[in-house]
């Protein structure tokens, strides 16, 4: 059996981030992620055109509804967030709003915790997608329901609880 490593003794304790600050950081990161997804999709589209030719691509886009393409974009999203969380604990939006994700003892998180956090935090998309794709409800109602689920997830701190992490507010002027 492996011994549990004690936390470093020089870690400062920071207050937990409140919901409004978390939402603003999510919005900021969402804008950045949109740009990353545009580049990722452009690379996939370019590769598809190279492999099958432009005429065949115009006749039938092989990426529309393709589960491999959707999985690729999901992995891009995970590595965007997970990479920032594992290497420094902050996305760019979190850095701008002085937030950091960490284990409860103050140490950084690993890829497993990042995956748990990502999957739990992204679960708000499931009701929105279900309402839109399966029940054929409008985009506004579907996204409104999804946003309500996101608020509930964040208010209950489910991504933190499932991944055994916490999102803390850093002091002004310092990168602790």
Order of alpha helices (4+ residues) and beta strands (2+ residues): alpha-alpha-alpha-alpha-beta-alpha-alpha-alpha-alpha-beta
